[in-house]
Amino acid sequence: MPSKSKKEWQELTLAPTLKRFPERQESFETTSGIQIEPVYAPEDLGNFDYVASLGYPGEYPFTRGIQPTMYRGRIWTMRQYAGYGTAEESNRRYRYLLEQGQTGLSVAFDLPTQMGYDSDHPLAKGEVGRLGVAIDTLRDMEILFRDIPLDKISTSMTINATAPILLAMYIAVAKRQGVDPANLDGTTQNDVLKEYIARGTYVFPPRPSMRMTADIFAYCSQHLPRWNTISIGGYHIREAGATAVQEIAFALANAIAYVEAAINAGLEVDAFAGRLSWIFQTNNNFFEEIAKLRALRRMWAKIMKERFKAKDPRSWMFRTHIQTGGSTLTAQQPMNNIVRATYQALAAVLGGIQSLAVSCYDEAVCLPTEESVQMALRIQQILAYESGVADVVDPIGGSYFVESLTDALEREANKYIAKIDSFGGAVAAIEQGFQQREIQESSYRYQKEVEEVKRTVVGVNRFISTYPKVEKLLRVDAEQERKQVERLHQLKKNRDNAKVNQTLERLEEVARSKDNTMSAFIECVETYATLGEMCDVLRRVFGSQKEYLVF
């Protein structure tokens, strides 16, 4: 007789089997510590309300996806995160990727650009162009997008503390191409709060940084209606060692702070909320990552509708880009990374994302080569056009396990958000080191589990074998830095420095007032003022942020 309930199955079928054949001696749980049952059944869903908890694609609460057709209507945007050396080198890489079938650009900037220093600054020495492209002035941005029509392509820019400056440069390049900024598609990451929590490329203290974030919201709502004004990041929080629950909770808490800052600046919620976008990571626990994306959509819809009283359904939609897990890649047996990246990409697609970048197998040892970038792009294309996963909207919906896990992640993440609210919100919690401590503790636990072989990493602590070294290593040599610095010095000599100084003085006046800073940034970049010169002005006005010590 078949069992009539899960409890009956456990007693009559499972228990006798476990006496003879015990389960493996390991903990069955997700990365967030959620215990995993051997099997899931209707009882695990409790009083499950299909309409309230799940519903249909394209309808509130969007658990099953934000579009009724999803990939049957349009395949997700395929991006590969790219940028290194000079603008010329990166421009060549972008055009190569577009020729290979990539459908959107994702720009990586070097550390000096992210930290507000020009390439000739002493602190920039040895870092120019190493981890992304060096952008000092509008001249570099013009070269970066040479022969790439900005009205035909969507561009995502991974830039935060200096986001308004890079956006101003992008707008200026569009104007020089004869493109109306109102027709620009793309995203500025512009998520500075996660920098204090996890990544560290902040320049100014949190509160003036939040002011400039809100300035971008307001400016774009009037002048760049198709531009995603922010990409709120769980990705970097996860890369720093957070669990899936912490990634959800800390990113949503940051988003709440951004929405509040914009409202406090006088914006109506529905005037800007529809252009908020996200970037998250897919990690190794396949089903937890799918459930995470479903929970995020449902939670964001509730936050916007119930907490902020947004009326426009577009304000309730959680639109996200995914980058597969860079921190999961190993320098040992690097070809294993192709497998990791593939199933992480599959989790993203099954989770209902809008845009995807797949990490390259050689990223643990060098900047990605053309060969590895092409392989990463081919993974996306095979998933999209050969696997069949894009043929059905939310094919995994209704799984007892996935729906139970989605509920559990939502429940645990809401506990964190309530805790952050008790501090007075995300900014206050960051200033007290709460999120930083939580991530450090999670990261420490994970590393300890790996070292004690309680968590398997294939090729690192188990199944170790010899492997061929990666032969093609892409490195940025010192000559690239020399060329960048020389170009910067030539530009400073030949520009109208009197006009530059006038625009920098105007920027300082605006920064000391409560006026929107974006127009002043655009005026500065159009005179070829440098990124470092503008940031020096802001450092005088806002001060410089020091690291929050939380140990």
N, C-alpha and C positions, 0 to 999 in steps of 0.2 A: 504493500500500500504506500503510495506517495505521501510524504509529510504534508500536513495541512497548514502548518505555520513554521516560521523560522525556529521558534523554540522547540517544536516537536522534532524538526530536522536536527537541531543541535543535540538533543537527547538521544534520538534513535539511530541517527546515521553518523554524525560527526564524532560524538564521544567515544563509541567503540573503536572507530578508526584511529583516533588519537592515542588510545591505550596501546595499540599495536605499532603505530607509526607516528611518533610525536613530530610536531612541527619543527622546522629549523630553529636552532638556538640563536635567534636574533630578534630585535624589536621590530614589530610591524607598525610603522607610523610614518607620517609625512614629515617633511622638513620642519614643519611648524609644531611637531609633537602631537598631532591629532592621531589617535589610535585607529588602526585599520582593522575592521572585522574581516573574517575569512570570506564572507559572502554578504550581500545586501539584498533586502527584500522590501515589500511595501511597508512592513512594520517600521522600518528605519526612517521613513519619511514622516511618521506621526500623522497629525491632521494636515496633510498636504493639500493646499488649495492651488489647483493648477493655474487658474487665472491670476490670482494675486502673486504667486511665487514664480511662475514660469511664463504663462501667456504665450503669445505668438510673436514671431519675428516682426520687427518694425513697430511694435506696440509696447507701451508702458507695461512692466518695468524693464523691458528690453533684455531680459535674461537670455533670450534665444537669439539676440542680434539686433542691431539698430536699423537694418534695412529688411524689408519683406522678401527681397530676392537674394540678398547677400551676393555670393560669388556667381550665381546663375546670371545676375545682371552685369556685374563687373568684377573682374579679378582684383585682388588687393594690389596696392601700389608696391612695386618691387624696388627697393633701394639697397645700395651697399654703402656703408659708412666709409668715406674715403677723403683723403687729403693728406699731403705731406710735402715737405720741402718748400719750394717757391710756388707762386701762383701759376707759372708756366707748367711745372711738373704736374700739379693737380689738375689743371685744365686738360692736359693730355689724358690723364686717367679718367676724368669725367666723360670725355668724348668717346673713349674706348668702351666704357660701361654702357653708354647710350647706344653704341653700335652693337653691343652684345644683347640688347633687348631690355635693359633696365628702363623703368618707367618714371623714375623720380631721382633727384640728387639728394645726397645727405652729406653735408660738409663738416669735416673735422678740422678744427683750428688748433694751432700749436699752443703750448702753455703760455708763452709771453702774451699772445693775443687774448687768451682767456683771462689772464691776470692783469691786463691793462698796461703792459710794457711794450715799448717799441723794440725792434730787433737789435738796435744799437745800445740798449740799456745794459749796464753791467750784469744785472740779474738775469738777463736773457741769454747770456753767453753759454753756448753748448746746448741750448734748448730750441734754437730757431729752426722751425720746420721739422722737428723730430717726431712729434706725436700728432701732427696735423699741419695744415698750410699756414704760413706766416702772412698775416694781413696787417700792414702798418697804416696804409692810406687807401684812399679811393682808387689810386693807380693800380694797386695790387688787386682790388676787387674787379676792376675793369678787365684785367688780364685773366683773372680766374674764370670769368664767364664769357670770354671772347668766343665768338661763333656759337654761342648757346643762347638762343632766343628766349628771354625770360617770360614772354607771354605764351610759350609753348611747353614749358616745363614747370614742375612743382619742385621747390627747393626747401629742404629742411636744414636749418643751421643749428648745430650743437654749440650754443653760446649762451652764457647766463649773465654774469656780472656786467659784461660789456655788450649785452644784447642790443640796447638801443643804438649804440654806435654802429654795429655791424648791420642792423636793419636799415639805418640811415644810409649806409654805403650801398646796400642792395637797391634801395629806392632810387638813389642817385644814378646807379648803373642803368636801371630800367629807363629812367628819363633820357639818358644818353643814347639808349637803343630806340627811343621813340615809343616806348611802352608806357601806357597810362598805368600808374601804380594801382589804380582801382581794379586792374585786370591781373594783378600778381597773385599766384597761388603758392603757398608754402607755409613754413612754420619757423618761428624763432623759439628755441627751447625756453629761454627767459625764466627758468625756474631756479631762482637763487636760493630759496630756503633749503633745498636738498643739498646745496653746497656746504652749508654750515653743519648739516647732519652727517653727510657721508663722503663728499667728494673733495672739498677743500679749495676750489677755484673761486673763492669770493674775493672781493676787493674792498667794498664799503660795508659798514654795519648793516644789520638786517632792515631797520626801519627806513632809512633813505633808499635802500635797494628796493623795498616794497613800493615806495613812491614811484620809482622809475618803471617798475613792472606795471603799475596802474596807468602810468603815462602812455605806455605802449597800447594797453587796452583801449584807452580813450581815443588816441590818435588813429588807430587802425579802424575803430568802429565808424569813424568819419571818412577816412581816406583809403583804407585797404580792406574793404568789406569781405574779401575772400581769403584774407590772411589769418592763419591760426596764430593768435597772439601769444600763446604759451604752450609748451608741451610739458605738462606736469609729470615729474619723473618718479616712478618707482624703481626704474632700472638701476640707477646708481646706488640707491638705498640697498637693493638686493645684492649688487656687486660688492658692497662693503661688508656683507655678512649677515644681512637681515634674513629672517624667515619670510615665507610667503604671507603670513598674517601681518607681520610688521611692514612688509612692502605695501600691502593694501592700506593699512591703517595710517602710516606716516604720510604716504602720498595723498590720501584723501584729506587728512588733517591740514596739510599744506594747501591743498586746493580750497578748503573752506576759508583759510586765511586770505588767499588771493581774492576770492569772491567778496569777502568782507572789506578788504582794502579798496576794491573797485567801487563798491557801494558807498563806502565812506567818502570816496573822492567825488561822489555825486552822480555815478553812472546807474542807470536802470539795469537790473539784473539781466533782462532779456535782450538788452542792447549789446552785451558782450559775451554772455555765457555760451551761445551757440558756436563761438570760435575757440573755445577752450579745447585743447587736445592733450594727449597723454603719450608717455613712452614707458613701457614696462619690459621686463625680462621674462623669458621662459627658461626655467631651470630644468633640473634632471628628473624631478618627480612628475611623470607625464600627466597623470590624472589630476594631481593637485594644481598643476599649471592651467589646465582646461577649466577646472572649477574656479580658480582664482579670477580668471577673466569674466566668467559668468557672474560671480559675486560682485565684482567691481561695477559691472554695468547696472546691476540691480541696486546696489548701494548708492551709486551716484545719482541715479534717477530719483530715488527717495530723498536724498539730501537736497537736490535742487527743487523738487516739487514741494516737499514738506517743510524743510528748514528755511529755504530762501524764497518760497512762494513763486517760483518761476512759472509763467503761464505758457510760454512757447515750448512745444515738445522738443524742438531742437536744443533747447537749454538743458533738457534732461538726458541727452544722448552722450554716452561715453564712447568717444572715438579715439582709438589708440594705435600707435605704432609699436611694434615689437622688435627688439634686437635679441637674438638668442644669446645664451649665457656666456659672456666672455670669461668670467671667473671660473667656469667649469672646464675650460680648455687646459690641456696638459702639454708641457714641453716633452714629457716622456711619451713615446709611441704617438706622435702627433697625428698620424693618419686616423687614429681612433676618434679624433675630434670631428671628422666628417660624419660619423654615426651619431655622435652627441648632437651636433648641430641639426641633423636631419630630423631626429624625433622631437627636438625642441621646436623646430619650425612647424612640424606636423601638429604639435600641441597648440601652437599659436593659431594655426588655420582652423582647427577644430574648435578653438575658443572664440572665433568670430572677430578677428582683428581687421583693421583697414589698411595697414601698411606693415611691411616686414623687411628686415635686414638679417641675413644669416652670417654668423661669425665664420671667419676663414680658418682652415685647419692649422695654418702656420702662425696665427696671431700670438701664440704663447712664446714664440721665439723671435719674431721680427714683424715689421710692417707687412701687411699682406702683399704678395706678389700678384701680377696679372693672372697667373695660372690659378692661384688659390681663390682670387676674387671671382674668376669665371666659374670655378667649381661651385662656390657658394651661391652664385646667381642661378646656375643650372639646377641646384637643389630646389629652389623656389619654382622654377619653370616646370620641373618634373612633377612636383606636387600639384601645381595648378592645372597641367594639361594632360597628365598621364595617370594619376593615382585615383581619380574619381571623387576625391574628398570635396571638391568644389561643386559637385553636381546637386547636392542636397543641402538645404538650409538647416543648420544645426543637427547634423546626423547623430550626435551623441545625446541629444536632449531626451530626458525621460529615464536615463540610466539611474537605477536606484543608488548606485555608488556615487556617481557624479553629482546627482541632486543632493544627496546627504552631505557630501563633502562641501558643496557650494554653501549649504546652510551653515555648516560648522565654521567655515572660513569667515562668513559674514558675521556670525555670532561672536567669534573671538576678536575680529577686527573692530567691531563696535565697542568692545570693552576698552581697547586701546584708545579709540577716539574719545570716549567718555573721560578717560584719564587725562588726555591732552586738554580737553575742554576744562577740566578742573584746575589746570595750571593757568588758564586764561587764554588758551589757544596755542597754535603751533609756534608762533614767534616766542612767546613767553616760555614755553616748554624747551625750545632750543636754547634760549638764554640761560636756562637752568640745567642744560646738559642731559635732559631726560632721554630723548631719542638716541643721542650719541651713546649713552651708557647701555641702553637696551641692545643696540646693534653690536657694540663691542662684546657684550656678554654672549650673544648668539654666535658671533664669529669665533670667539674663543672655544665655545662648546663644540662647534663643527670641527675646528682644527684638531682639537683633542681627540674627537671620535676617529678622525682619519689617522692620526698618529698611533692610536691604540688599536687600530684595525677593527673598530666597531662599525665603521662606515667604509664600504669598499669604493676605491677609486681605481678602476682597471688600469694597470700599467704603472701605477704609483705605489700602492701598498699591497696589491695582490695581482697575480697573473703578470708578474714582471718578466720581461725578456729583453734581449738586445733588439735594437731597431736602427734602421738607417737614419743618419742625420739629415735634416732638411738642407739640401744643397744650395738652393736659390734663396739667399737672404737679402731682403731689400733694406738697405741702410741709407740714411741721409748723411752725406759727407760734409766736411767742414767747408768745402767750396760753395755749397748751396747757401750756407749762412753768410759767407763773404759776399756773394752776389746780392743777397737780399739787403745787407747793410749798405753796400755800395749804391744800390738803387735808391734807398731811403735818403742817403746823403745828397745824391744828385737832385732828387726831387726838392729837398729842403732848400737847396741853393737856387733853384730855378722858379719856384713858386712866388706868388706875391705875398711876402711875409707880413706886410702891413695889413693886408686884408685878413690874413690868418689871425693876427693878433686881435683884430676887431671882432671877429666871430668868437674867438675864445673868451674875450671880455664879455660879450653878450651871453655866452653859455654860463659864465659865472653869475651874472645878474639873474638869469632865469633860475639857476640851481638854488640861489639864495631866496628866491620868491616861492610862490606856490603854483606858478604857471607850469604848463606842460613843457617838458624838456625836448620833445622829439623835433620840433621845428628848428630849435637851436642846434641840435646835433646835425641835422641835414645841412644847415648853413655852414657849419664847421667842415664837414666832410667835402662839401662842394668847393671849398677853397684849398683842399688837400691838407687840412690840419691832420696831424697824426693821431692815432688812437691813444698813444701815450700822453700826448699833450692834452687831449680832452680829459683823460683820466686824472692827470695831475691837477687840473682845475677842480675836478670833483673831489679829489682827496683833500684839497684845501677847504672845500665847503663842508664835506660830509665826514672827513676823517677816514682812517684805514682800519679795517677789522683785524683783530688779533684772534688767534685760535682759542676756542673755548676748551679749557682743560677740564676733563671730566673724570679722570682716573681717581 
